[in-house]
Amino acid sequence: MGGLWVDYNLMSNLDGLFVTGEANFSDHGANRLGASALMQGLADGYFVAPYTVGDYLARHMGQKRLPTDHAGFKAVEDEVRRRVQRLLDAKGRRTVDSMHRELGTICWERCGMSVPARAWRRRSARSRPSVRSTRRTSR
């Protein structure tokens, strides 16, 4: 499967572009096993990226700020503000933590490398074709 070249800090050859998870070749090279993608993403996201990105940003502290008066920057900034405002105007009744917990449970029970038996049976039942759809119509 391979991936993009990265250094030991998971940064590509483009300054400031970090490549994590299955997208980089860092630990396993071109013979990467796809089944390990989840664990690679978790390891990079939880343990590696916070330190490498933070280190990169710390080295750039105190540098001259980039100008923000370019028309392209303004257009993107306005679009981001509109999207954020749309989210804030939703007036939802759930907290971010409750949605995070629910998504975590779904991923743990249905997408993880270890699936509880009850979730496996539930998932298998949903994906099993009906008897009618598998019968042959001609003999």
C-alpha positions in Angstrom: 0.0 0.0 0.0 2.8 2.4 0.7 2.1 6.1 1.1 3.8 9.4 1.0 7.4 9.9 2.1 7.7 11.4 5.6 10.5 12.2 8.0 10.7 11.0 11.6 8.2 13.8 12.6 5.7 12.6 10.0 6.2 15.7 7.8 6.3 15.3 4.1 8.8 17.0 1.8 6.4 20.1 1.8 7.2 22.2 4.9 4.3 22.0 7.3 2.4 19.2 5.6 2.1 16.3 8.0 1.0 12.9 6.8 -0.4 10.5 9.4 -2.0 7.1 9.5 -2.2 4.9 6.3 -1.3 7.9 4.1 2.4 7.7 5.0 4.9 4.9 4.5 6.8 5.7 7.7 6.8 2.5 9.7 6.0 -0.3 7.3 6.9 0.7 3.8 5.2 -0.5 0.6 4.2 -3.8 2.1 1.9 -2.3 4.6 -1.0 -4.4 5.7 -4.4 -2.7 5.3 -5.8 -4.3 8.4 -3.5 -2.3 10.6 -4.7 1.1 9.2 -7.0 1.8 12.2 -4.2 1.2 14.7 -1.7 3.2 12.7 -4.1 6.1 12.6 -4.8 5.9 16.3 -1.1 5.7 17.2 -0.2 8.7 14.9 -3.2 10.7 16.0 -2.8 10.2 19.8 0.9 9.8 20.4 2.9 11.3 17.5 1.1 14.1 15.8 0.5 16.3 18.9 4.2 16.4 19.6 5.5 16.8 16.0 3.0 19.4 15.0 3.5 21.3 18.3 7.2 21.2 17.8 6.9 22.5 14.2 4.6 25.4 15.3 6.9 26.3 18.2 9.8 26.7 15.8 7.8 29.2 13.9 6.7 31.3 16.8 7.7 35.0 16.6 8.0 34.9 12.8 6.5 37.7 10.8 2.8 37.1 10.3 1.6 36.4 6.8 -0.6 39.1 5.2 -4.4 38.4 5.4 -5.5 41.1 3.0 -5.4 38.9 -0.1 -8.8 38.4 -1.8 -8.5 34.6 -1.7 -7.8 34.7 2.0 -10.8 36.9 2.6 -13.1 34.6 0.6 -12.1 31.5 2.5 -12.3 33.3 5.8 -15.8 34.5 5.0 -16.9 30.9 4.0 -15.5 29.5 7.3 -17.3 32.2 9.3 -20.6 31.3 7.5 -20.1 27.6 8.2 -19.3 28.2 11.9 -22.3 30.5 12.3 -24.5 27.9 10.7 -23.3 25.3 13.2 -23.8 27.7 16.1 -27.3 28.6 14.9 -28.4 25.0 14.9 -29.5 25.2 18.5 -28.9 21.5 19.1 -29.8 19.8 22.3 -26.8 17.4 22.5 -23.4 18.2 23.7 -20.3 17.5 21.7 -19.2 15.0 24.4 -22.5 13.0 24.0 -22.0 12.7 20.2 -18.3 11.9 20.7 -19.2 9.0 23.1 -21.9 7.7 20.7 -19.5 7.8 17.7 -16.8 6.1 19.8 -19.3 3.3 20.8 -20.3 2.8 17.2 -16.7 2.6 16.0 -15.7 0.3 18.9 -18.6 -2.1 18.4 -18.9 -2.1 14.6 -15.6 -1.1 13.1 -12.8 -2.1 15.5 -10.3 -4.8 15.2 -12.1 -6.7 18.1 -15.9 -6.8 17.8 -18.1 -8.0 20.7 -20.1 -11.1 19.8 -23.5 -9.4 20.1 -22.4 -6.6 17.7 -21.0 -9.1 15.3 -24.3 -11.0 15.2 -26.2 -7.8 14.7 -23.8 -6.7 11.9 -23.9 -10.1 10.3 -27.7 -10.3 10.3 -27.9 -6.9 8.6 -25.5 -7.9 5.8 -27.0 -11.4 5.2 -29.0 -11.5 1.9 -32.6 -12.6 2.1 -33.5 -16.1 1.0 -35.6 -14.8 -1.8 -32.7 -12.8 -3.3 -30.4 -15.8 -3.3 -32.8 -18.4 -4.9 -32.2 -19.3 -8.5 -35.1 -18.6 -10.8 -34.2 -21.1 -13.4 -33.6 -24.8 -13.0 
